[in-house]
Amino acid sequence: MMDNIFVLYGSQSGNAESIAKDMAASVENICSNFERNVVVRCLTLNAAKNEKLSLKGPNNFLIIICSTTGNGDAPENSESWWRTVKLRSAPKDMFAGTPYCVLALGDTNYDKFCHMGKNIDKRLAELGGQRKLDLYCADEATNMEEIIESWKTAMSSLISKTLKNIAQAASCQGNRAVSPCRPSLLSPDIVNNLISATDDSQSAITVDTLPVDSICCPITYEYKPIPQSISPAIMTLRQIACLFAVDEQICLPIDDSSLPKQKNSFDAEEVEFKITPPVQAMSTEAFIESFNQRAEGGDYTAAHPLLAQVINARYISDVCVDGSAKWGEDRRVIHVDVAADSSKVPYLPGDSIGLCCPNPLYLAKLVLQRLSDTTDLTLDHTVTLSAETTTVGELLLFKYDLCSIPKKAAVLKLAQWCEDPAEALQLRHLCSKSETGKLLWAQFIEGQGVGMGELLCLLASCRPSLSQLCSCLALQMPRYYSIASSPLKTPGQLSFAFSVVHYSCRLALPQSIEATPPADILRYGVCTSYLEDLLTQFLSKPSHSARSGLEKVFVRLFHKPSISFRLPGSVTQPLILIGPGTGVAPFVGFLQHRERLECERRRSAGQQICTGMWRGCLELEESDLPCEGNVVETYIHSLAPGPVWLYFGCRGQEDFLYQQELGRWVGNDTLTQLRVAMSRVGPEKVYVTHKLREDSEKIGKLIVDEGAYVYVCGDGNRMAKDVQDAIRDIVGMRLKGDASEYVKDMRLRQRYLQDIWS
């Protein structure tokens, strides 16, 4: 018997959540085919605990998707549940007889790859759960989609087989007919995120025009440096098929078994909407107030971010203005200051912010023209989706992703709205598992960097409705940036830095193909190019005196607190900070914080001494103090600050970020040593690992003898691994032996901390 299927997830960036919701929809579809009275629920692991759901017993089937964050930590929306489950005092039969399967998401750039998924899989078995599938681990650093699709196929097969066995057993025993399937109890956010028709006679999205007091009007931005049309260098699917001599193959029928699994087919019925003359928009002030009130209890998230005003922005790298740099080689780094009240963004050094950026405006407009329900429809029209009212612009700009590489299942779904059968067949070949399909996908989609927005524009006969298109699109994911400031230094304000991303795509032609290589496709980073364009008025006027009368500009953001990337409780601990490129950003916040604390404590002490404690992390009782008769304040003021070493890497003087600030901190002893590795200066490339090894004796002593904390921030593809190898070798020299276990213990005690990205 199976009464409930719980699809539970722990998600930090949204990947696990998206997979869970897709899986829930697939499971619901399978259940409907068997006419089983099975309740399907999809929710976070914390929500499962908060609702006190009974997950124990063979009548419940658990499907868990969990990512890993920080130093092998649980995502925020699964922390509470995991704390309860991992307790030694947890009942040994907590999940007795409960069938379960786990999909773990991780990144091999981190030591604790898929750590949370592995722990959950192991712990459920220890508490009586019955594992029905071996653990699947998907690696974000390589190609996680193949693992995820393989897991989905295995899960769907398992659920189908289980329900089939139950039905056969019931039939053999002469049980009375099973009651008709009742609606699944999906959580409200699934209905918001999975826009699909629930009834053939109705569409999930209805478009209408609302009164001015309820309209969600978007703020319009200029996109000056971003092109206003699709690159002419992009080749169509047919052109690429001809180039690789598979044009005849994509005209042949293809078997469904080679195609990705599909969820419920979508009825290709147009959305009905009512067109009325444009209504008067809200004032900017009224819109901002209304926008920022959407978050429940002031808890700003990716779904309901804070609209924060930009105070200032400046280039902190030399900008090439003569056009001599090749595309993607001119690294422009921008520092941004944003107004952020501490009650809305209660950050500490080491935290990050998530930025919600839009798709390019031109692309949203082009997509709008390709829809079957385009007649007189504009980005300003309102859309009613379940209980949510928004605008078409919000959907196509901020809510859904038009630019990232799509999933094959989403592309395949477009085929059913192609009026030309030949074009629909081409899409089926593109998404297939055949060698031809793999070739076309690698060249047409991945090689050219084609997202769903451009793909729709390249398909001449594909005309989905707005509702149908949204059912194919993934959610727009926020971009995370380390905070480069301290609330002690700049209360009511936060700062961050980013590199403007430019890159190019081109087809990989084998030598056997004698053809002129196609032109490079110049690509813009969606978020960073948007931000640079948004901040043009600040960047073009470096002096504050020239900035009078500037228009107010805003960004959508939310606070992402760090679980472990924090300063230690005491300032006596030595710090070794390693941050090439924009990886130096959180350390700017660290140093601001330490400098401010030192200034405050010197004033309070009346002399130039360090008071020794970082705010809010360590409390001392008088009984803990080594000297009888002392009071806490006296003891704290007697402590001297430990040394701070910073290793910074850049290509040359042109991208020596925060050079003046770092020099000032060296001058006032906030920073003990500044070691700069410039990779493009001199005959040989020099990286931060070279500088670390040069200082191996001093660094080894700081770590082993003085208990230094090591912080690493930046690129995780190679730098983080190379730094860890260097630290292990340096510690090994100090210990005169292998230091692998020592470094592992540093991680466990949170003395070796990373904030890295792929």
C-alpha positions in Angstrom: 0.0 0.0 0.0 1.2 3.5 -0.8 -0.8 6.5 0.5 1.7 9.3 0.4 4.7 10.3 -1.8 6.8 13.1 -0.3 9.2 14.9 -2.6 11.4 16.8 -0.1 14.3 19.1 -0.9 17.1 21.1 0.6 18.2 23.8 -1.8 20.5 26.8 -1.5 20.6 28.2 -5.1 17.4 26.7 -6.5 18.7 23.7 -8.4 17.4 21.1 -6.0 14.1 22.9 -5.7 13.6 22.9 -9.4 14.5 19.2 -9.7 12.1 18.4 -6.8 9.2 20.2 -8.4 9.8 18.6 -11.8 9.9 15.2 -10.0 6.7 15.9 -8.1 4.9 16.7 -11.3 6.2 13.5 -13.0 5.2 11.4 -10.0 1.7 13.0 -9.9 1.3 12.1 -13.6 2.4 8.5 -12.9 -0.1 8.2 -10.0 -2.9 9.4 -12.2 -2.2 6.6 -14.7 -2.7 4.0 -12.0 -5.8 5.6 -10.6 -4.3 5.4 -7.1 -5.6 7.5 -4.2 -2.0 8.7 -3.6 -1.2 12.1 -2.2 1.9 13.8 -3.7 3.5 16.6 -1.7 6.6 18.6 -2.6 8.1 20.8 0.1 11.3 21.7 1.9 12.8 19.4 4.5 12.3 22.1 7.1 8.6 22.5 6.1 8.2 18.7 6.6 9.4 19.1 10.2 7.4 22.3 10.8 4.2 20.7 9.7 5.0 17.7 11.9 4.4 15.3 9.0 4.4 11.6 9.8 7.0 10.2 7.4 7.4 6.8 9.1 6.1 3.6 7.7 5.7 1.7 4.4 2.7 3.8 3.4 5.0 6.8 2.8 7.5 7.0 0.1 10.3 9.6 0.5 12.1 11.2 -2.5 14.8 13.5 -1.2 16.9 15.9 -3.3 19.5 17.8 -1.3 22.5 20.0 -2.2 25.5 20.8 -0.1 26.6 24.4 0.8 29.5 25.9 2.6 31.9 23.5 4.3 29.7 20.4 3.8 26.7 22.1 5.4 23.0 21.7 4.9 21.1 24.4 2.9 19.2 26.8 5.0 15.8 25.3 4.2 16.9 21.9 5.5 19.1 22.8 8.5 16.4 22.4 11.2 15.2 19.0 9.8 18.8 17.7 9.6 19.6 18.8 13.2 16.7 16.7 14.4 17.5 13.7 12.3 21.2 13.5 13.1 20.7 13.6 16.8 22.2 10.6 18.6 19.0 10.6 20.7 16.8 10.3 17.6 14.6 7.2 17.7 16.2 4.3 16.0 12.9 3.5 14.3 12.2 7.1 13.2 11.9 5.9 9.6 11.2 2.2 10.2 9.9 0.6 7.1 9.9 3.8 5.1 11.0 3.4 1.4 13.3 6.2 0.3 15.6 7.4 -2.5 18.1 10.3 -2.4 19.6 12.5 -5.1 22.6 14.4 -3.9 23.8 17.6 -5.6 27.4 18.8 -5.2 30.6 20.2 -6.7 33.8 18.3 -6.8 35.7 21.6 -6.4 34.8 21.2 -2.7 36.3 18.5 -0.5 33.0 17.4 0.9 31.4 16.5 -2.4 27.6 15.8 -2.0 28.3 15.6 1.7 24.7 16.4 2.8 23.1 13.9 0.3 25.4 11.2 1.4 24.8 11.9 5.1 21.0 11.9 4.6 21.1 8.6 2.6 23.2 7.0 5.3 21.2 8.4 8.3 17.8 7.3 6.9 19.1 3.7 6.6 20.4 3.9 10.2 17.0 5.0 11.4 15.1 2.1 9.8 14.5 3.5 6.3 14.5 1.1 3.3 16.7 2.4 0.5 15.0 1.6 -2.9 17.7 3.1 -5.1 21.4 3.5 -4.7 22.4 7.1 -4.0 22.9 9.3 -7.1 25.5 12.1 -6.9 25.3 14.9 -9.5 28.4 17.1 -10.0 27.8 20.7 -10.8 31.5 21.1 -11.9 31.0 18.6 -14.8 27.8 17.6 -16.4 25.1 17.1 -13.8 22.2 16.9 -16.2 23.0 13.4 -17.4 23.1 12.1 -13.8 19.9 13.9 -13.0 18.1 12.6 -16.1 19.3 9.1 -15.3 18.0 9.4 -11.8 14.7 10.7 -12.9 14.3 7.8 -15.3 15.2 5.3 -12.5 12.8 7.0 -10.1 9.9 7.1 -12.6 10.4 3.4 -13.3 10.6 2.6 -9.6 7.4 4.5 -8.8 5.6 2.9 -11.8 6.7 -0.6 -10.9 5.7 -0.1 -7.2 2.2 1.1 -8.1 1.8 -1.6 -10.7 2.7 -4.3 -8.1 0.3 -2.8 -5.6 -2.5 -2.8 -8.2 -1.8 -6.4 -9.2 -1.8 -7.5 -5.5 -5.1 -5.7 -4.9 -6.6 -7.3 -7.9 -5.4 -10.8 -7.0 -6.8 -10.5 -3.5 -10.2 -9.4 -4.8 -10.0 -6.0 -3.2 -12.8 -3.6 -4.1 -12.0 -1.0 -6.7 -9.7 1.7 -5.8 -11.4 5.1 -5.4 -10.6 7.7 -8.0 -7.4 9.7 -7.6 -7.9 12.9 -5.6 -6.0 16.0 -6.3 -2.4 16.0 -5.0 -1.7 18.4 -2.2 1.1 20.4 -3.8 2.5 23.3 -1.9 1.4 26.7 -3.2 4.8 27.6 -4.5 4.7 24.6 -6.9 1.6 26.0 -8.5 3.4 29.3 -8.9 6.6 27.8 -10.3 5.2 25.1 -12.5 3.0 27.0 -14.9 1.0 24.3 -16.6 -2.6 23.7 -17.4 -4.6 21.8 -14.8 -7.7 21.5 -16.9 -8.0 21.2 -20.7 -10.6 23.9 -20.8 -8.6 26.5 -18.9 -5.1 27.9 -19.0 -3.0 28.4 -15.9 -2.3 32.0 -16.8 -5.0 34.6 -17.4 -4.0 38.0 -18.7 -6.0 41.1 -18.0 -5.6 44.8 -17.3 -6.0 45.8 -13.6 -6.7 49.2 -12.0 -3.6 51.4 -11.4 -3.6 50.8 -7.7 -2.9 47.0 -8.1 -0.7 47.0 -11.2 2.9 45.8 -10.6 4.7 48.2 -12.9 8.3 47.4 -13.9 11.1 50.0 -13.7 12.4 50.6 -17.2 16.2 50.5 -17.8 18.3 51.4 -20.8 20.5 48.7 -22.3 23.0 50.9 -24.3 26.0 48.6 -24.6 24.0 45.4 -25.1 23.0 44.6 -28.7 19.3 45.0 -29.5 19.0 41.9 -31.7 20.1 38.3 -31.9 23.7 37.9 -33.2 23.8 37.3 -36.9 26.6 34.9 -36.3 24.3 32.3 -34.8 23.5 29.5 -37.2 20.2 27.8 -37.4 19.7 24.1 -36.6 19.2 23.3 -40.3 22.4 25.1 -41.2 24.4 23.2 -38.7 22.9 19.9 -39.8 24.0 20.7 -43.4 27.4 21.7 -42.2 27.9 18.4 -40.4 26.2 16.4 -43.2 23.3 15.1 -41.1 20.6 17.1 -42.8 19.0 14.0 -44.3 19.1 12.1 -41.0 17.0 14.8 -39.2 14.2 14.3 -41.7 13.8 10.6 -40.8 11.2 9.5 -38.1 12.6 9.0 -34.6 11.6 6.6 -31.9 10.1 8.0 -28.7 12.4 5.8 -26.6 15.4 7.9 -27.5 13.8 11.1 -26.3 13.8 12.6 -22.8 10.9 11.8 -20.5 8.0 14.3 -20.7 5.6 15.5 -18.1 1.9 16.0 -18.9 1.5 17.2 -22.5 0.2 20.8 -22.7 -3.0 21.5 -24.5 -2.0 24.0 -27.2 -4.9 26.3 -26.6 -4.4 30.1 -26.8 -4.7 32.2 -23.7 -7.7 34.6 -23.7 -7.0 38.1 -22.6 -8.6 41.5 -22.7 -6.9 44.5 -24.2 -7.6 47.9 -22.8 -5.8 51.3 -23.3 -2.7 51.7 -21.2 -3.3 52.7 -17.6 -1.4 55.3 -15.6 1.7 53.8 -14.0 2.6 54.2 -10.4 5.2 56.8 -9.4 8.6 55.4 -8.7 8.3 56.0 -5.0 4.9 54.3 -4.8 6.2 51.3 -6.8 9.2 50.9 -4.5 7.1 51.0 -1.4 4.7 48.5 -2.8 7.4 46.2 -4.1 9.3 46.1 -0.8 6.1 45.3 1.2 5.6 42.0 -0.7 8.1 40.1 1.5 6.3 38.5 4.5 7.7 39.9 7.8 10.4 41.8 5.9 12.1 38.5 5.1 13.6 39.3 1.6 14.3 36.3 -0.6 14.9 35.5 -4.3 11.2 35.3 -4.8 10.6 38.6 -3.0 13.8 40.6 -3.1 14.5 44.1 -1.7 14.6 47.0 -4.1 17.6 48.9 -2.9 19.0 52.2 -4.2 22.5 52.4 -5.6 24.5 55.1 -3.9 27.7 54.9 -5.9 29.7 52.8 -8.4 33.2 53.0 -9.7 35.7 51.0 -11.8 38.4 49.5 -9.6 40.5 48.2 -12.5 42.0 50.1 -15.4 39.5 50.2 -18.3 40.7 49.8 -21.8 39.1 52.7 -23.8 41.0 52.5 -27.1 39.3 49.2 -28.2 42.7 47.4 -28.5 41.8 44.6 -26.2 40.3 41.5 -27.6 36.7 40.5 -26.7 36.7 39.0 -23.2 40.3 40.0 -22.4 39.5 43.5 -21.0 38.6 42.8 -17.4 36.5 45.5 -16.0 35.8 45.3 -12.3 33.2 47.5 -10.7 32.7 48.3 -7.0 29.1 49.2 -6.0 27.7 50.8 -2.9 24.0 50.2 -2.1 21.8 51.6 0.6 20.7 48.8 2.8 19.1 49.4 6.2 20.3 46.9 8.8 16.8 45.8 9.6 16.3 44.7 6.0 19.9 43.4 5.3 21.4 42.4 8.7 24.7 41.3 7.3 28.1 40.6 8.8 31.5 40.3 7.1 31.7 37.1 5.1 28.0 37.2 4.1 26.8 37.5 0.5 24.0 39.1 -1.4 21.8 37.5 -4.1 21.1 39.8 -7.0 18.0 39.2 -9.1 18.8 40.4 -12.7 16.6 40.5 -15.7 16.9 39.0 -19.2 17.9 41.5 -21.8 15.0 43.8 -22.6 15.3 43.3 -26.4 15.1 39.5 -26.0 12.0 39.7 -23.9 10.4 41.9 -26.5 11.4 39.5 -29.3 10.0 36.5 -27.4 6.8 38.4 -26.9 6.5 38.9 -30.6 6.9 35.1 -31.2 3.9 34.1 -29.0 0.6 33.0 -30.4 -1.3 35.4 -28.2 0.8 38.5 -29.1 -2.0 40.7 -30.6 -1.7 44.0 -28.8 0.0 42.4 -25.8 2.7 44.4 -24.2 5.1 43.9 -21.3 3.0 46.2 -19.2 -0.1 44.0 -19.3 -1.0 42.3 -16.0 -1.0 38.5 -15.5 -3.0 36.7 -13.0 -1.3 33.4 -12.0 -3.1 31.6 -9.2 -3.2 34.1 -6.3 -0.3 36.2 -7.7 -0.7 39.3 -9.9 2.2 40.5 -11.8 3.0 41.8 -15.3 4.1 40.1 -18.6 7.3 42.1 -18.2 8.0 40.6 -14.8 7.6 37.1 -16.2 9.8 37.5 -19.2 12.4 39.7 -17.6 12.8 38.6 -14.0 10.9 35.4 -13.2 11.9 33.1 -16.1 15.3 32.4 -17.6 15.6 33.1 -21.4 19.4 32.9 -21.7 20.9 29.9 -20.0 21.5 26.6 -21.7 18.1 24.8 -21.5 17.3 21.2 -20.6 16.5 18.8 -23.4 13.1 18.1 -22.0 12.2 21.8 -22.2 13.4 22.1 -25.8 11.5 19.0 -26.8 8.3 20.5 -25.4 8.5 23.3 -27.9 8.1 20.8 -30.7 4.4 20.4 -30.0 3.8 24.0 -30.8 5.7 24.0 -34.2 3.2 24.5 -37.0 5.7 23.0 -39.5 6.0 19.2 -38.9 9.6 19.2 -40.4 10.7 21.7 -37.8 9.1 19.7 -35.0 10.9 16.6 -36.2 14.2 18.5 -36.2 13.7 19.5 -32.6 13.0 15.9 -31.7 16.3 14.8 -33.3 18.1 17.7 -31.5 16.9 16.3 -28.1 17.4 12.7 -28.8 20.0 10.4 -27.3 21.2 9.3 -30.7 24.7 10.2 -32.0 23.2 12.7 -34.3 21.2 14.3 -31.5 24.4 14.6 -29.3 26.3 16.2 -32.2 23.5 18.7 -32.9 23.0 19.6 -29.2 26.8 20.1 -28.6 27.1 22.4 -31.7 23.8 24.2 -32.0 22.9 24.7 -28.3 26.1 24.4 -26.2 28.6 25.5 -28.9 26.7 28.6 -29.7 25.3 29.2 -26.2 21.7 29.3 -27.3 19.1 29.8 -24.6 15.3 29.4 -24.8 14.7 33.0 -25.9 17.0 32.8 -28.9 15.9 29.3 -29.7 12.2 30.4 -30.0 13.2 33.2 -32.3 15.2 30.8 -34.5 12.2 28.5 -34.9 10.1 30.0 -37.7 6.9 28.0 -37.1 7.0 27.7 -33.3 4.2 29.8 -31.7 3.4 28.8 -28.1 1.1 30.9 -26.0 2.5 32.8 -23.0 1.3 30.2 -20.6 2.7 27.4 -22.7 6.1 29.0 -23.0 6.3 29.6 -19.3 5.7 25.9 -18.7 8.9 25.2 -20.5 11.1 27.8 -18.9 13.4 27.4 -15.9 13.3 30.0 -13.1 15.8 32.8 -13.3 18.5 32.1 -10.7 19.9 34.8 -8.6 23.6 35.7 -8.8 25.6 35.7 -5.6 28.3 38.2 -4.7 30.4 38.5 -1.6 29.8 41.6 0.5 32.9 43.9 0.5 32.1 46.1 3.5 31.5 46.1 7.2 28.3 47.4 8.9 30.6 49.0 11.5 32.4 51.0 8.8 29.4 51.9 6.7 26.1 51.5 8.6 23.0 51.5 6.4 25.1 50.6 3.4 26.7 47.5 1.8 29.2 47.1 -1.0 30.1 44.4 -3.5 32.3 44.0 -6.5 32.0 42.1 -9.8 33.8 41.5 -13.0 32.0 42.3 -16.2 31.7 39.0 -18.1 32.4 39.0 -21.9 33.1 35.8 -23.8 32.8 34.3 -27.3 31.3 31.1 -28.6 32.2 29.3 -31.8 31.5 25.9 -33.4 34.2 23.2 -33.1 34.7 22.1 -36.6 36.7 18.8 -37.1 39.5 18.9 -39.6 37.5 16.6 -41.9 35.1 19.4 -42.6 36.5 21.7 -45.2 34.5 24.9 -44.6 35.2 28.4 -43.6 35.0 28.6 -39.8 31.9 30.6 -38.8 32.3 33.9 -37.1 32.6 34.1 -33.3 29.4 34.8 -31.4 30.1 37.6 -28.9 28.4 36.9 -25.6 27.6 39.2 -22.7 27.2 38.0 -19.1 23.5 38.5 -18.4 23.8 39.9 -14.9 27.2 41.7 -15.1 26.4 43.5 -18.4 23.0 44.5 -17.1 24.7 46.0 -13.9 27.4 47.8 -15.9 24.7 49.4 -18.1 22.5 50.3 -15.2 25.5 52.0 -13.4 26.6 53.9 -16.5 25.8 57.3 -15.0 28.1 56.7 -12.1 30.9 55.1 -14.1 31.0 57.8 -16.7 31.3 60.5 -14.0 34.1 59.5 -11.7 34.0 62.7 -9.6 31.3 63.2 -7.1 31.0 66.9 -8.0 29.9 65.9 -11.5 27.1 63.7 -10.3 24.5 66.2 -9.3 21.0 65.5 -10.7 21.6 61.8 -11.4 18.6 59.6 -11.7 17.9 57.1 -8.9 18.7 53.6 -9.9 17.8 50.4 -8.0 18.8 46.8 -7.8 16.9 43.8 -6.5 18.8 41.9 -3.8 18.4 39.8 -0.8 20.7 38.8 2.1 22.4 35.4 2.0 24.1 34.8 5.4 27.2 32.7 5.6 27.0 29.6 7.7 30.8 29.4 8.4 32.7 32.0 6.4 33.1 34.2 9.5 35.9 36.0 11.4 37.0 34.0 14.5 35.7 35.0 17.8 39.0 36.5 19.0 41.2 39.0 17.2 44.3 37.3 18.7 44.0 34.5 16.1 46.3 35.0 13.1 44.5 35.2 9.7 45.7 34.0 6.4 43.5 35.5 3.6 43.8 34.2 0.1 41.8 35.9 -2.6 42.8 36.3 -6.2 40.8 38.7 -8.4 37.4 39.6 -7.0 38.0 36.9 -4.4 39.5 39.7 -2.3 36.1 41.3 -1.9 35.0 39.6 1.4 38.4 40.3 2.9 37.9 44.0 2.3 34.9 43.6 4.6 37.0 41.7 7.1 39.7 44.4 7.2 37.2 47.2 7.4 35.7 45.4 10.4 39.0 44.8 12.1 40.1 48.4 11.6 36.9 49.8 13.0 37.0 47.6 16.0 40.5 48.6 16.7 39.7 52.3 16.5 36.7 51.9 18.8 38.7 50.0 21.4 41.6 52.3 21.3 39.3 55.2 22.0 37.5 53.3 24.8 40.8 52.2 26.3 42.4 55.6 26.0 45.6 54.1 24.6 46.8 52.3 21.4 46.0 48.7 22.4 43.7 46.1 20.9 40.7 45.0 22.8 40.8 41.5 21.3 37.2 40.4 20.7 35.2 40.4 17.5 31.7 41.6 18.2 29.0 39.0 19.0 31.1 35.8 18.7 32.6 35.0 22.1 31.5 35.7 25.7 33.8 35.2 28.7 32.8 34.7 32.2 35.0 36.0 35.0 35.6 32.4 36.1 37.2 31.8 32.7 39.9 34.4 33.2 43.4 33.4 34.1 44.0 36.2 36.6 42.2 36.4 39.9 40.4 39.7 40.5 40.3 40.8 36.9 37.1 41.8 35.2 36.1 40.8 31.7 36.7 44.2 30.2 40.2 44.5 31.7 41.2 41.1 30.4 39.8 41.8 26.9 41.7 45.1 26.7 44.9 43.4 27.5 44.9 41.2 24.4 47.0 42.1 21.3 45.7 41.5 17.8 47.2 38.6 15.8 48.8 39.1 12.4 46.8 39.3 9.2 48.4 38.1 6.0 46.7 38.7 2.6 47.6 36.9 -0.6 46.1 38.6 -3.6 46.5 37.6 -7.2 46.0 39.6 -10.4 47.3 39.7 -14.0 49.1 43.0 -13.6 48.9 46.6 -12.2 45.8 47.2 -14.3 43.7 44.9 -12.2 45.3 45.3 -8.8 41.9 45.7 -7.0 41.6 47.9 -3.9 45.2 48.9 -4.2 44.9 52.2 -2.2 42.8 50.6 0.5 45.1 47.7 1.0 48.1 50.0 1.1 46.5 52.1 3.8 45.7 49.0 5.9 49.4 47.9 5.6 50.3 51.4 6.8 48.1 51.4 9.9 49.0 47.8 10.8 45.5 46.4 10.2 47.2 44.3 7.6 50.5 42.7 8.6 51.6 41.4 5.2 50.3 42.0 1.7 51.7 39.5 -0.8 50.7 40.2 -4.5 51.1 37.7 -7.2 51.0 39.2 -10.8 50.6 36.4 -13.4 51.3 38.6 -16.5 54.3 40.6 -15.3 57.8 39.1 -15.9 58.9 36.1 -17.9 57.0 33.5 -15.8 53.5 33.4 -14.5 53.3 33.9 -10.7 50.2 32.8 -8.8 49.2 33.1 -5.1 50.4 29.5 -4.6 53.9 30.5 -5.6 53.8 33.3 -3.0 52.5 30.9 -0.3 55.3 28.4 -1.0 57.9 31.2 -0.9 56.6 32.0 2.7 56.2 28.4 3.7 58.3 28.6 6.9 56.3 31.6 8.2 52.9 30.3 7.1 53.6 26.9 8.5 54.5 28.4 11.9 51.4 30.6 11.8 49.1 27.6 11.1 50.7 24.9 13.3 52.2 26.9 16.2 49.9 29.8 16.4 46.5 28.4 15.3 46.0 30.6 12.3 42.7 30.6 10.4 42.9 30.2 6.6 40.3 31.8 4.3 40.1 31.1 0.6 37.8 33.0 -1.8 37.6 32.9 -5.6 37.6 30.6 -8.5 37.0 27.0 -7.6 38.0 25.3 -10.9 41.7 25.2 -10.1 42.8 27.9 -7.7 41.1 26.4 -4.6 42.5 23.0 -5.2 46.0 24.4 -5.8 45.8 26.5 -2.7 44.8 23.5 -0.6 47.6 21.4 -2.0 50.1 24.2 -1.1 48.7 24.6 2.4 48.9 20.8 2.9 52.5 20.8 1.7 53.5 23.8 3.9 51.9 22.2 7.0 53.6 18.9 6.1 57.0 20.6 6.1 56.3 22.0 9.5 55.1 18.7 10.9 57.8 16.7 9.0 55.2 14.3 7.6 51.9 14.0 5.7 49.5 16.8 6.6 46.3 15.5 5.0 44.7 14.6 8.2 45.8 17.9 9.8 44.2 20.0 7.0 41.1 17.8 7.2 40.9 18.6 11.0 41.3 22.3 10.2 38.2 22.1 8.0 36.3 20.2 10.7 37.2 22.9 13.3 36.4 25.6 10.8 39.9 26.9 10.6 40.1 26.3 6.9 37.2 28.0 5.2 36.3 28.5 1.5 33.9 30.7 -0.4 34.5 29.6 -4.0 32.6 29.4 -7.2 32.9 27.4 -10.4 
